[in-house]
Amino acid sequence: MRRDRPGDPNQLTFKWAVRTAENRKPEPPATSIASTASTARDRSPHEELRLPRRTWVSSRMPVPSPLSEAAAAGDFGLDESGKLIRPSREEVREITETHAERLRQNLIDGDTAAFEQGIVKYAESFGQPAADRLRRYVHRIAGEVLQTQPSRSR
Protein backbone atom coordinates (compact mmCIF):
# COMPACT_ATOMS: atom_id res chain seq x y z
CA MET A 1 0.00 0.00 0.00
CA ARG A 2 1.38 3.37 -0.98
CA ARG A 3 1.18 6.16 1.57
CA ASP A 4 2.19 9.03 -0.65
CA ARG A 5 -1.15 9.36 -2.37
CA PRO A 6 -2.41 12.96 -2.43
CA GLY A 7 -5.77 12.24 -0.75
CA ASP A 8 -4.55 9.84 1.97
CA PRO A 9 -5.79 11.15 5.39
CA ASN A 10 -2.98 9.30 7.20
CA GLN A 11 -0.28 11.01 5.16
CA LEU A 12 1.45 13.97 6.80
CA THR A 13 2.07 16.78 4.35
CA PHE A 14 3.84 20.09 4.71
CA LYS A 15 3.15 23.28 2.87
CA TRP A 16 6.52 24.92 2.54
CA ALA A 17 6.53 28.68 2.10
CA VAL A 18 8.74 30.26 -0.48
CA ARG A 19 10.99 32.98 0.90
CA THR A 20 10.28 36.30 -0.68
CA ALA A 21 11.30 39.82 0.16
CA GLU A 22 7.92 40.41 1.88
CA ASN A 23 8.11 37.55 4.39
CA ARG A 24 11.80 37.76 5.36
CA LYS A 25 12.73 38.91 8.81
CA PRO A 26 14.34 42.34 8.87
CA GLU A 27 18.04 42.44 9.59
CA PRO A 28 18.98 43.83 13.02
CA PRO A 29 20.41 47.33 12.92
CA ALA A 30 24.16 47.55 12.71
CA THR A 31 25.80 48.72 15.92
CA SER A 32 29.32 49.81 16.50
CA ILE A 33 31.65 48.02 18.87
CA ALA A 34 31.91 51.15 21.01
CA SER A 35 28.14 51.34 21.61
CA THR A 36 27.88 47.67 22.65
CA ALA A 37 30.87 48.00 24.96
CA SER A 38 29.30 50.96 26.78
CA THR A 39 26.00 49.15 27.32
CA ALA A 40 27.85 46.07 28.56
CA ARG A 41 29.68 48.21 31.12
CA ASP A 42 26.40 49.73 32.33
CA ARG A 43 24.94 46.31 33.19
CA SER A 44 26.00 44.23 36.13
CA PRO A 45 27.99 41.10 35.24
CA HIS A 46 25.26 38.87 36.71
CA GLU A 47 22.32 40.58 35.00
CA GLU A 48 22.14 37.97 32.25
CA LEU A 49 22.11 35.17 34.84
CA ARG A 50 19.11 36.47 36.78
CA LEU A 51 16.04 34.32 36.56
CA PRO A 52 12.65 35.91 36.02
CA ARG A 53 10.67 36.50 39.18
CA ARG A 54 8.19 33.73 39.97
CA THR A 55 4.55 34.69 39.89
CA TRP A 56 3.25 31.37 41.22
CA VAL A 57 3.23 30.30 44.83
CA SER A 58 5.06 27.14 45.85
CA SER A 59 3.10 24.33 47.50
CA ARG A 60 5.98 23.23 49.72
CA MET A 61 5.64 23.73 53.46
CA PRO A 62 6.95 27.18 54.39
CA VAL A 63 9.47 27.69 57.17
CA PRO A 64 9.63 31.50 57.23
CA SER A 65 11.30 33.86 59.63
CA PRO A 66 8.80 35.30 62.10
CA LEU A 67 7.89 38.94 61.66
CA SER A 68 9.70 41.17 64.14
CA GLU A 69 6.39 42.92 64.93
CA ALA A 70 4.83 39.57 65.88
CA ALA A 71 7.75 38.64 68.12
CA ALA A 72 7.67 42.10 69.73
CA ALA A 73 3.92 41.76 70.35
CA GLY A 74 4.52 38.48 72.19
CA ASP A 75 2.78 36.22 69.66
CA PHE A 76 5.27 33.44 70.44
CA GLY A 77 5.11 33.81 74.23
CA LEU A 78 7.61 34.56 76.97
CA ASP A 79 10.47 32.47 78.33
CA GLU A 80 11.10 31.70 82.05
CA SER A 81 12.82 35.03 82.62
CA GLY A 82 9.97 37.01 81.01
CA LYS A 83 11.78 37.79 77.74
CA LEU A 84 9.93 37.65 74.45
CA ILE A 85 10.52 34.46 72.49
CA ARG A 86 11.81 34.65 68.94
CA PRO A 87 11.43 31.08 67.66
CA SER A 88 14.30 29.25 65.98
CA ARG A 89 13.99 27.69 62.54
CA GLU A 90 13.22 24.27 64.08
CA GLU A 91 10.52 25.81 66.30
CA VAL A 92 9.00 27.60 63.30
CA ARG A 93 8.92 24.26 61.44
CA GLU A 94 7.08 22.66 64.39
CA ILE A 95 4.66 25.59 64.63
CA THR A 96 3.97 25.40 60.90
CA GLU A 97 3.51 21.61 60.91
CA THR A 98 1.03 21.82 63.80
CA HIS A 99 -0.82 24.73 62.22
CA ALA A 100 -0.91 23.00 58.82
CA GLU A 101 -2.37 19.85 60.39
CA ARG A 102 -5.17 21.88 62.02
CA LEU A 103 -5.88 23.70 58.76
CA ARG A 104 -5.89 20.43 56.83
CA GLN A 105 -8.45 19.00 59.23
CA ASN A 106 -10.57 22.17 58.80
CA LEU A 107 -10.55 21.65 55.03
CA ILE A 108 -11.42 17.98 55.30
CA ASP A 109 -14.30 18.80 57.68
CA GLY A 110 -15.50 21.56 55.34
CA ASP A 111 -14.96 24.35 57.90
CA THR A 112 -13.73 27.04 55.52
CA ALA A 113 -14.30 29.88 58.02
CA ALA A 114 -11.87 28.30 60.52
CA PHE A 115 -9.44 27.61 57.68
CA GLU A 116 -9.45 31.25 56.53
CA GLN A 117 -9.14 32.46 60.12
CA GLY A 118 -6.07 30.22 60.59
CA ILE A 119 -4.47 31.56 57.41
CA VAL A 120 -5.02 35.16 58.59
CA LYS A 121 -3.47 34.35 61.98
CA TYR A 122 -0.43 32.79 60.27
CA ALA A 123 -0.07 35.87 58.04
CA GLU A 124 -0.05 38.12 61.12
CA SER A 125 2.90 36.18 62.57
CA PHE A 126 4.88 35.29 59.44
CA GLY A 127 3.71 37.58 56.62
CA GLN A 128 1.35 37.22 53.67
CA PRO A 129 3.77 35.45 51.28
CA ALA A 130 4.31 32.70 53.88
CA ALA A 131 0.55 32.47 54.47
CA ASP A 132 -0.08 32.10 50.72
CA ARG A 133 2.46 29.32 50.59
CA LEU A 134 0.91 27.61 53.63
CA ARG A 135 -2.51 27.82 51.96
CA ARG A 136 -1.17 26.04 48.85
CA TYR A 137 0.63 23.44 50.98
CA VAL A 138 -2.47 22.64 53.04
CA HIS A 139 -4.66 22.43 49.93
CA ARG A 140 -2.16 19.97 48.44
CA ILE A 141 -1.95 17.69 51.48
CA ALA A 142 -5.71 17.86 52.07
CA GLY A 143 -6.29 16.99 48.42
CA GLU A 144 -4.07 13.92 48.76
CA VAL A 145 -6.16 12.73 51.72
CA LEU A 146 -9.47 13.47 50.01
CA GLN A 147 -8.39 11.58 46.88
CA THR A 148 -7.57 8.45 48.88
CA GLN A 149 -10.86 8.44 50.85
CA PRO A 150 -13.72 6.44 49.33
CA SER A 151 -16.54 8.55 47.99
CA ARG A 152 -19.63 8.82 50.16
CA SER A 153 -22.81 7.44 48.71
CA ARG A 154 -26.33 8.14 49.89
C-alpha positions as CSV (number, residue, x, y, z in Angstrom):
1,M,0.0,0.0,0.0
2,R,1.4,3.4,-1.0
3,R,1.2,6.2,1.6
4,D,2.2,9.0,-0.7
5,R,-1.2,9.4,-2.4
6,P,-2.4,13.0,-2.4
7,G,-5.8,12.2,-0.7
8,D,-4.5,9.8,2.0
9,P,-5.8,11.2,5.4
10,N,-3.0,9.3,7.2
11,Q,-0.3,11.0,5.2
12,L,1.4,14.0,6.8
13,T,2.1,16.8,4.3
14,F,3.8,20.1,4.7
15,K,3.2,23.3,2.9
16,W,6.5,24.9,2.5
17,A,6.5,28.7,2.1
18,V,8.7,30.3,-0.5
19,R,11.0,33.0,0.9
20,T,10.3,36.3,-0.7
21,A,11.3,39.8,0.2
22,E,7.9,40.4,1.9
23,N,8.1,37.5,4.4
24,R,11.8,37.8,5.4
25,K,12.7,38.9,8.8
26,P,14.3,42.3,8.9
27,E,18.0,42.4,9.6
28,P,19.0,43.8,13.0
29,P,20.4,47.3,12.9
30,A,24.2,47.5,12.7
31,T,25.8,48.7,15.9
32,S,29.3,49.8,16.5
33,I,31.7,48.0,18.9
34,A,31.9,51.2,21.0
35,S,28.1,51.3,21.6
36,T,27.9,47.7,22.6
37,A,30.9,48.0,25.0
38,S,29.3,51.0,26.8
39,T,26.0,49.1,27.3
40,A,27.8,46.1,28.6
41,R,29.7,48.2,31.1
42,D,26.4,49.7,32.3
43,R,24.9,46.3,33.2
44,S,26.0,44.2,36.1
45,P,28.0,41.1,35.2
46,H,25.3,38.9,36.7
47,E,22.3,40.6,35.0
48,E,22.1,38.0,32.3
49,L,22.1,35.2,34.8
50,R,19.1,36.5,36.8
51,L,16.0,34.3,36.6
52,P,12.6,35.9,36.0
53,R,10.7,36.5,39.2
54,R,8.2,33.7,40.0
55,T,4.6,34.7,39.9
56,W,3.3,31.4,41.2
57,V,3.2,30.3,44.8
58,S,5.1,27.1,45.9
59,S,3.1,24.3,47.5
60,R,6.0,23.2,49.7
61,M,5.6,23.7,53.5
62,P,7.0,27.2,54.4
63,V,9.5,27.7,57.2
64,P,9.6,31.5,57.2
65,S,11.3,33.9,59.6
66,P,8.8,35.3,62.1
67,L,7.9,38.9,61.7
68,S,9.7,41.2,64.1
69,E,6.4,42.9,64.9
70,A,4.8,39.6,65.9
71,A,7.8,38.6,68.1
72,A,7.7,42.1,69.7
73,A,3.9,41.8,70.3
74,G,4.5,38.5,72.2
75,D,2.8,36.2,69.7
76,F,5.3,33.4,70.4
77,G,5.1,33.8,74.2
78,L,7.6,34.6,77.0
79,D,10.5,32.5,78.3
80,E,11.1,31.7,82.0
81,S,12.8,35.0,82.6
82,G,10.0,37.0,81.0
83,K,11.8,37.8,77.7
84,L,9.9,37.7,74.5
85,I,10.5,34.5,72.5
86,R,11.8,34.6,68.9
87,P,11.4,31.1,67.7
88,S,14.3,29.3,66.0
89,R,14.0,27.7,62.5
90,E,13.2,24.3,64.1
91,E,10.5,25.8,66.3
92,V,9.0,27.6,63.3
93,R,8.9,24.3,61.4
94,E,7.1,22.7,64.4
95,I,4.7,25.6,64.6
96,T,4.0,25.4,60.9
97,E,3.5,21.6,60.9
98,T,1.0,21.8,63.8
99,H,-0.8,24.7,62.2
100,A,-0.9,23.0,58.8
101,E,-2.4,19.8,60.4
102,R,-5.2,21.9,62.0
103,L,-5.9,23.7,58.8
104,R,-5.9,20.4,56.8
105,Q,-8.5,19.0,59.2
106,N,-10.6,22.2,58.8
107,L,-10.6,21.7,55.0
108,I,-11.4,18.0,55.3
109,D,-14.3,18.8,57.7
110,G,-15.5,21.6,55.3
111,D,-15.0,24.4,57.9
112,T,-13.7,27.0,55.5
113,A,-14.3,29.9,58.0
114,A,-11.9,28.3,60.5
115,F,-9.4,27.6,57.7
116,E,-9.4,31.2,56.5
117,Q,-9.1,32.5,60.1
118,G,-6.1,30.2,60.6
119,I,-4.5,31.6,57.4
120,V,-5.0,35.2,58.6
121,K,-3.5,34.4,62.0
122,Y,-0.4,32.8,60.3
123,A,-0.1,35.9,58.0
124,E,0.0,38.1,61.1
125,S,2.9,36.2,62.6
126,F,4.9,35.3,59.4
127,G,3.7,37.6,56.6
128,Q,1.4,37.2,53.7
129,P,3.8,35.4,51.3
130,A,4.3,32.7,53.9
131,A,0.6,32.5,54.5
132,D,-0.1,32.1,50.7
133,R,2.5,29.3,50.6
134,L,0.9,27.6,53.6
135,R,-2.5,27.8,52.0
136,R,-1.2,26.0,48.9
137,Y,0.6,23.4,51.0
138,V,-2.5,22.6,53.0
139,H,-4.7,22.4,49.9
140,R,-2.2,20.0,48.4
141,I,-1.9,17.7,51.5
142,A,-5.7,17.9,52.1
143,G,-6.3,17.0,48.4
144,E,-4.1,13.9,48.8
145,V,-6.2,12.7,51.7
146,L,-9.5,13.5,50.0
147,Q,-8.4,11.6,46.9
148,T,-7.6,8.4,48.9
149,Q,-10.9,8.4,50.8
150,P,-13.7,6.4,49.3
151,S,-16.5,8.6,48.0
152,R,-19.6,8.8,50.2
153,S,-22.8,7.4,48.7
154,R,-26.3,8.1,49.9
